[in-house]
Amino acid sequence: MGLTRRAVVLGKIQTAENTPATPSKYLNGLLVSNFNWNPDAPPIERNFLRDSLSPLPHRSGRKLMNATFDFELKAGPALGVRPEWSPLFRAGGMQETLSVVATSIRTALLMWTASVAGPAGSFYVQLASTGDPSITNPTNVREGGEDLKRVTALASLVPGSFWYGDGDTLGYTTIYVMLSDSADPDSKALGFVESTVGTSITYEFRDTSHEYGTFYIYPDGLLLQCTDALVDITNIAVNAGGVATVSARMVSEYTTPTDVVLPTAVNYQSHLPPIAQNMAFTFDAFSTGVVPNFSVNFANQLSEQLDINSSGGFKGMRYTGRNPTGQVTMQQELVATFPAITRWENATEMTWSATMGSAGSRLTFSSPSVQITSVTAADINNGIRGWNLGLKFNSPALTKEFRVFLD
């Protein structure tokens, strides 16, 4: 018997279409809520005339897997560290740009040594000739390009994590890791383990080379392996005094569910999301409005490729377009202060931005060109007169119409 409160979702970007990834519970956990899934295979009805009113058996053609869920939008736990929702945005048509300097700590000049003081499977790095490797405290550590989770004590190391310190009375501080498979890092390829120092991450729409994801979905007792998955971000919602939440729809190739034991000890990013406060929400130069909430919808177009040469007559999904829109609720302003109706009348293009969180875990939403598409007068909160403004995001020149910046 499965329980609705027990489910695990893992996600990882594929290197290419038709090349499934293998998400790890130690590296690729996704915290989601309001989760639903359903297989999609419209029956091929066979309504022939004959001497009976009874129906004939149907056939099944192309099959998809659909899932919907919500998640929190928060920056990574440190500068340049990918947020756990990264594969969802990347499979949702966004390009990820990392401002990160990575340094290999799996080289011929270094060696990894099993920690005596730490838990089994923990290793620290030192010079190959033994001694202090002179490694400063990194922003993060990666294995095979995947960010590890920082812990605050050597004893807290678990698969897929790292610690910086001196837990073995070495006389110097260094990096300790427990890889996701608990193996000796020296058994891995050169460059497999890296330390990183980051400054920012940018997510913005891309027009070519769209990425696919593999998502392992475990509704208590089952495993759904969703490969070649694409995502539509159907709503980013920011409400005053709350956290930013995202609603998403995923479509993938279909695979038959299998019975499994629900994974345990999944690594999730444990830092808290920022609160929507002091956000400096700005239309052009106007930043003093009273804004209870705003929302953004990517409106990605995900198209089926029907193909008689493919299994089930279906070759997979394609990202074929987008039409990002949004809405802002704000208190009514004087024309002299913010002429919303005039901007709507003239289809005026405006810059738009909003920032939440503090340096190191900050989210900035922005657009170089927003137009107001509708103005609806409303009672926005117990007698307070306001507007619901419909928005359209545009892409002038080479600048994309919407981006999320983490720093």
Residue pairs with C-beta under 8 A, 6 or more apart in sequence:
1 221
2 219
2 220
2 221
2 222
3 220
4 220
6 220
6 262
7 32
7 35
7 217
7 218
7 219
7 220
7 262
8 25
8 29
8 216
8 217
8 218
8 262
8 263
8 266
9 29
9 30
9 32
9 35
9 69
9 215
9 216
9 217
9 218
10 23
10 24
10 25
10 28
10 29
10 30
10 215
10 216
10 263
10 266
11 23
11 28
11 30
11 87
11 88
11 91
11 213
11 214
11 215
11 216
12 21
12 22
12 23
12 24
12 27
12 28
12 87
12 213
12 214
13 21
13 86
13 87
13 90
13 91
13 211
13 212
13 213
13 214
14 20
14 21
14 211
14 212
14 213
14 214
14 227
14 228
15 21
16 212
17 212
17 228
17 316
18 228
18 316
20 214
20 225
20 227
20 228
21 213
21 214
22 214
23 214
23 215
23 216
24 146
24 160
24 180
25 263
25 265
25 266
25 267
26 158
26 159
26 160
26 161
26 180
26 266
26 267
27 143
27 146
27 147
27 148
27 160
27 180
27 267
28 84
28 87
28 146
29 84
29 266
29 267
29 268
30 71
30 84
30 85
30 87
30 88
31 71
31 72
31 84
31 268
31 269
32 69
32 70
32 71
33 69
33 70
33 71
34 68
34 69
34 70
34 247
35 67
35 68
35 69
35 219
36 67
36 68
36 69
37 65
37 66
37 67
37 68
37 217
37 219
37 224
38 65
38 66
38 67
39 63
39 64
39 65
39 66
39 254
40 63
40 64
40 65
40 66
40 254
41 60
41 61
41 62
41 63
41 64
41 254
42 61
43 58
43 59
43 60
44 58
44 59
44 60
44 61
45 55
45 58
46 56
46 57
46 58
46 59
47 55
47 56
48 56
60 312
61 312
61 313
61 314
62 304
62 306
62 312
62 313
62 314
63 254
63 312
63 314
64 251
64 252
64 253
64 254
64 304
64 314
64 317
65 224
65 226
65 250
65 251
65 252
65 253
65 254
65 255
66 249
66 250
66 251
67 215
67 217
67 224
67 226
67 249
67 250
67 252
68 247
68 248
68 249
68 250
69 247
69 248
69 250
70 245
70 246
70 247
70 248
71 85
71 88
71 245
71 246
71 248
72 85
72 243
72 244
72 245
72 246
72 273
73 83
73 85
73 236
73 243
73 244
73 245
73 246
73 273
73 363
73 404
74 83
74 243
74 244
74 269
74 271
74 272
74 273
74 274
74 357
74 361
74 363
75 83
75 201
75 274
75 357
75 360
75 361
75 362
75 363
75 406
75 407
76 82
76 83
76 147
76 201
76 269
76 361
76 406
77 149
77 150
77 269
77 270
77 271
77 361
78 139
78 140
78 150
78 198
78 360
78 361
79 139
79 197
79 198
79 199
79 200
79 360
79 407
80 98
80 99
80 100
80 139
80 140
80 196
80 197
80 198
80 199
80 200
80 201
81 139
81 140
81 147
81 196
81 198
82 96
82 98
82 147
82 201
83 201
83 269
83 406
84 268
84 269
85 246
86 96
87 213
87 215
88 213
88 231
88 233
88 246
88 248
88 250
89 96
89 203
89 231
89 233
89 404
90 96
90 203
90 211
90 213
91 211
91 212
91 213
91 229
91 230
91 231
91 250
92 230
92 231
92 232
92 233
92 248
92 298
92 300
93 205
93 206
93 210
93 230
93 231
93 298
93 300
93 319
93 322
94 203
94 204
94 205
94 206
94 404
95 203
95 204
95 205
95 206
96 201
96 202
96 203
97 201
97 202
97 203
97 204
98 198
98 201
99 198
99 199
99 200
99 201
99 202
100 139
100 196
100 197
100 198
100 199
101 196
101 197
101 198
102 142
102 194
102 195
102 196
103 194
103 195
103 196
104 190
104 191
104 193
104 194
105 125
105 133
105 135
105 141
105 175
105 193
105 194
105 195
106 112
106 185
106 186
106 188
106 189
106 190
106 191
106 192
106 193
106 194
107 190
107 191
108 128
108 190
109 127
109 128
110 125
110 126
110 127
110 128
110 133
111 125
111 126
111 127
111 128
111 130
111 186
112 123
112 124
112 125
112 177
112 184
112 185
112 186
113 123
113 124
113 125
113 126
114 122
114 123
114 184
115 122
115 123
115 124
115 154
115 167
115 168
115 176
116 168
117 154
117 167
117 168
117 169
118 124
118 154
118 155
118 157
118 167
118 168
118 176
118 178
119 154
119 155
119 157
119 158
119 178
120 182
121 157
121 159
121 178
121 179
121 182
121 183
122 154
122 157
122 176
122 177
122 178
123 176
123 177
123 178
123 184
123 185
124 167
124 168
124 170
124 174
124 175
124 176
125 133
125 135
125 174
125 175
125 177
125 185
126 132
126 133
126 170
126 174
127 133
131 172
132 170
132 171
132 172
132 174
133 174
134 172
135 173
135 174
135 175
135 195
137 164
137 173
138 164
138 175
138 195
138 196
138 197
139 196
139 197
139 198
140 147
140 148
140 150
140 162
140 195
140 196
140 198
141 147
141 148
141 150
141 162
141 175
141 177
141 193
141 194
141 195
141 196
142 148
142 193
142 194
142 196
143 160
143 177
143 179
143 180
143 185
143 188
143 192
143 193
144 188
144 192
146 180
148 160
148 161
148 162
148 177
149 158
149 160
149 161
149 162
149 267
149 269
150 161
150 162
150 163
150 164
151 157
151 158
151 161
151 162
151 163
152 163
153 163
154 163
154 165
154 167
154 176
156 163
157 163
157 176
157 177
157 178
158 178
158 265
158 267
159 178
159 179
159 180
159 181
159 182
159 267
160 178
160 179
160 180
160 267
161 177
161 178
161 267
162 175
162 176
162 177
162 178
163 175
163 176
163 177
164 173
164 174
164 175
164 176
165 173
165 174
165 176
166 172
166 173
166 174
167 176
175 195
177 185
177 193
179 185
179 188
179 193
185 192
185 193
199 407
200 405
200 406
200 407
201 405
201 406
201 407
202 403
202 404
202 405
202 406
203 403
203 404
203 405
203 406
204 400
204 402
204 403
204 404
205 322
205 324
205 395
205 400
205 401
205 402
205 403
210 230
210 318
210 319
212 227
212 228
212 229
212 230
213 229
213 230
213 231
214 225
214 226
214 227
214 228
214 229
215 224
215 226
215 229
215 250
215 252
216 223
216 224
216 225
216 226
217 223
217 224
217 226
218 224
218 260
218 262
218 263
220 262
221 259
221 260
221 262
222 257
222 258
222 259
222 260
223 257
223 258
223 259
223 260
224 255
224 257
225 255
226 250
226 252
226 253
226 255
227 252
227 253
227 255
228 252
228 253
228 316
228 317
229 250
229 251
229 252
229 253
229 317
230 250
230 251
230 252
230 300
230 302
230 317
230 319
231 248
231 249
231 250
231 251
231 300
232 248
232 249
232 250
232 251
232 298
232 299
232 300
232 302
233 246
233 247
233 248
233 296
233 297
233 298
233 300
234 247
234 248
234 249
234 297
234 298
234 299
235 246
235 247
235 295
235 296
235 297
236 244
236 245
236 246
236 295
236 296
236 297
236 365
237 244
237 245
237 246
237 247
237 293
237 295
238 244
238 276
238 279
238 293
238 294
238 295
238 354
238 356
238 365
239 276
239 292
239 293
240 276
240 277
240 291
240 292
240 293
241 275
241 276
241 277
242 275
242 276
243 273
243 274
243 275
243 276
244 273
244 274
244 276
244 356
244 363
251 302
251 317
252 317
253 316
271 361
274 356
274 357
274 358
274 361
274 362
274 363
275 356
276 356
277 356
279 291
279 354
279 355
279 356
280 287
280 353
280 354
280 355
281 287
281 289
281 291
281 294
281 328
281 353
281 354
282 351
282 352
282 353
282 354
283 289
283 338
283 350
283 351
283 352
283 370
284 350
284 351
286 337
286 338
288 337
289 330
289 331
289 333
289 338
290 330
290 331
291 328
291 329
291 330
291 331
292 329
292 330
292 380
292 381
292 386
293 328
293 329
294 326
294 327
294 328
294 329
294 354
295 326
295 327
296 324
296 325
296 326
296 365
296 393
296 402
297 324
297 325
297 326
298 322
298 324
298 402
299 322
299 323
299 324
299 325
300 319
300 321
300 322
301 319
301 320
301 321
301 322
301 323
302 317
302 318
302 319
302 320
303 317
303 318
303 319
303 320
304 314
304 317
304 318
305 314
305 315
305 316
305 317
305 318
306 313
306 314
306 315
307 313
307 314
307 315
309 315
310 316
324 392
324 393
324 401
324 402
325 373
325 390
325 391
325 392
325 393
326 370
326 390
326 391
326 392
326 393
327 388
327 389
327 390
327 391
328 388
328 389
328 391
329 378
329 380
329 386
329 387
329 388
329 389
330 380
330 386
330 387
330 389
331 380
331 384
331 385
331 386
331 387
332 377
332 385
332 386
332 387
333 340
335 341
335 342
340 372
340 375
340 387
340 389
341 375
342 348
343 350
343 371
343 372
344 372
344 373
344 374
344 375
344 389
347 371
348 371
348 372
349 369
349 370
349 371
349 394
349 396
350 369
350 370
350 371
351 366
351 367
351 368
351 369
351 370
352 365
352 366
352 367
352 370
352 391
352 393
353 364
353 365
353 366
353 367
354 364
354 365
354 366
355 362
355 363
355 364
355 365
356 362
356 363
357 363
359 407
360 407
361 406
362 406
362 407
363 404
363 405
363 406
364 404
364 405
364 406
364 407
365 402
365 403
365 404
366 402
366 403
366 405
367 393
367 394
367 401
367 402
367 403
368 394
368 395
368 396
368 399
368 401
369 393
369 394
369 395
369 396
369 399
369 401
370 391
370 392
370 393
370 394
371 391
371 392
371 394
372 389
372 390
372 391
373 390
373 391
373 392
374 388
374 389
374 390
375 387
375 388
375 389
375 390
376 387
376 388
376 389
376 390
377 385
377 386
377 387
378 385
378 386
378 387
378 388
379 385
379 386
380 386
380 387
380 388
393 401
393 402
394 401
395 401
